C-alpha cells in the first residue's frame, strides 16, 4: 500500500560535489538510511535573506523532497512517498 507523507523533520544527508552541483546520495531518517539513485529536480527559492534549495530524489521504491537551508546548513525532509 503506497504511503505519502508531508513532513518537516530534520535528516542527515550525505552528498557528492561535482563542480558547483550538490547531489544527495544517502538520507538517514529515523533508524533507516536510504541510498538515493536519482536526483529528479533541484530548485531554489529565497525566504527573506536565506537561500533555500529543494532536492527531489528517489531510489527504487521511495521518493523524497529534501530542503536545504543554506543559512543554517540544515537538511529536512518535507515530503516522502513510498510504494
C-alpha positions as a Markdown table, in Angstrom:
| # | Residue | x | y | z |
|---|---|---|---|---|
| 1 | Unk | 0.0 | 0.0 | 0.0 |
| 2 | Unk | 1.5 | 3.4 | -1.0 |
| 3 | Unk | 2.5 | 5.8 | 1.7 |
| 4 | Unk | 2.5 | 9.6 | 1.2 |
| 5 | Unk | 3.5 | 12.0 | 4.0 |
| 6 | Unk | 4.1 | 15.7 | 4.2 |
| 7 | Unk | 6.7 | 16.4 | 6.8 |
| 8 | Unk | 9.1 | 18.8 | 8.3 |
| 9 | Unk | 11.7 | 16.7 | 10.1 |
| 10 | Unk | 15.4 | 17.0 | 10.3 |
| 11 | Unk | 17.5 | 14.4 | 8.5 |
| 12 | Unk | 21.2 | 13.7 | 7.9 |
| 13 | Unk | 22.2 | 13.8 | 4.3 |
| 14 | Unk | 25.4 | 12.7 | 2.6 |
| 15 | Unk | 26.2 | 14.5 | -0.6 |
| 16 | Unk | 28.7 | 14.4 | -3.5 |
| 17 | Unk | 30.0 | 17.5 | -5.1 |
| 18 | Unk | 30.6 | 17.8 | -8.9 |
| 19 | Unk | 31.7 | 21.3 | -9.8 |
| 20 | Unk | 29.1 | 23.6 | -8.4 |
| 21 | Unk | 26.5 | 20.9 | -8.2 |
| 22 | Unk | 25.4 | 19.1 | -5.0 |
| 23 | Unk | 24.0 | 15.6 | -5.3 |
| 24 | Unk | 22.4 | 13.9 | -2.2 |
| 25 | Unk | 23.5 | 10.3 | -2.1 |
| 26 | Unk | 22.3 | 9.0 | 1.3 |
| 27 | Unk | 19.5 | 10.1 | 3.6 |
| 28 | Unk | 19.5 | 9.0 | 7.2 |
| 29 | Unk | 16.0 | 9.4 | 8.6 |
| 30 | Unk | 14.8 | 7.8 | 11.8 |
| 31 | Unk | 16.6 | 4.5 | 12.1 |
| 32 | Unk | 17.0 | 3.9 | 8.3 |
| 33 | Unk | 19.4 | 5.0 | 5.7 |
| 34 | Unk | 18.1 | 5.4 | 2.1 |
| 35 | Unk | 20.6 | 5.3 | -0.8 |
| 36 | Unk | 19.4 | 7.7 | -3.4 |
| 37 | Unk | 19.9 | 6.7 | -7.0 |
| 38 | Unk | 18.5 | 9.7 | -8.8 |
| 39 | Unk | 18.1 | 13.5 | -8.4 |
| 40 | Unk | 14.9 | 14.3 | -10.2 |
| 41 | Unk | 14.7 | 18.0 | -9.7 |
| 42 | Unk | 16.6 | 20.8 | -7.9 |
| 43 | Unk | 15.2 | 24.3 | -7.4 |
| 44 | Unk | 16.0 | 27.2 | -5.1 |
| 45 | Unk | 14.0 | 30.0 | -3.5 |
| 46 | Unk | 14.5 | 32.8 | -1.1 |
| 47 | Unk | 12.9 | 33.0 | 2.3 |
| 48 | Unk | 13.7 | 36.5 | 3.4 |
| 49 | Unk | 17.5 | 36.7 | 3.2 |
| 50 | Unk | 18.0 | 32.9 | 3.3 |
| 51 | Unk | 18.5 | 30.8 | 0.2 |
| 52 | Unk | 16.6 | 27.5 | 0.4 |
| 53 | Unk | 17.2 | 24.6 | -2.0 |
| 54 | Unk | 14.8 | 21.7 | -2.6 |
| 55 | Unk | 16.0 | 18.4 | -3.9 |
| 56 | Unk | 13.6 | 15.8 | -5.3 |
| 57 | Unk | 15.4 | 12.5 | -5.0 |
| 58 | Unk | 14.5 | 8.8 | -5.4 |
| 59 | Unk | 15.6 | 5.2 | -5.0 |
| 60 | Unk | 13.9 | 2.1 | -6.4 |
| 61 | Unk | 10.8 | 2.4 | -4.2 |
| 62 | Unk | 10.9 | 5.8 | -2.4 |
| 63 | Unk | 10.6 | 9.4 | -3.4 |
| 64 | Unk | 11.8 | 12.3 | -1.1 |
| 65 | Unk | 11.7 | 16.0 | -1.3 |
| 66 | Unk | 14.6 | 17.4 | 0.8 |
| 67 | Unk | 15.1 | 21.0 | 1.9 |
| 68 | Unk | 18.5 | 22.6 | 2.5 |
| 69 | Unk | 18.6 | 25.8 | 4.5 |
| 70 | Unk | 21.9 | 27.3 | 3.4 |
| 71 | Unk | 21.8 | 29.9 | 6.3 |
| 72 | Unk | 21.7 | 27.2 | 9.0 |
| 73 | Unk | 23.3 | 24.4 | 6.9 |
| 74 | Unk | 20.4 | 22.2 | 7.9 |
| 75 | Unk | 18.6 | 19.5 | 6.0 |
| 76 | Unk | 15.0 | 18.4 | 6.5 |
| 77 | Unk | 12.6 | 16.0 | 4.7 |
| 78 | Unk | 9.4 | 17.8 | 3.6 |
| 79 | Unk | 7.8 | 15.0 | 1.6 |
| 80 | Unk | 8.0 | 11.2 | 1.4 |
| 81 | Unk | 6.3 | 8.8 | -0.9 |
| 82 | Unk | 6.9 | 5.0 | -0.9 |
| 83 | Unk | 5.2 | 2.1 | -2.7 |
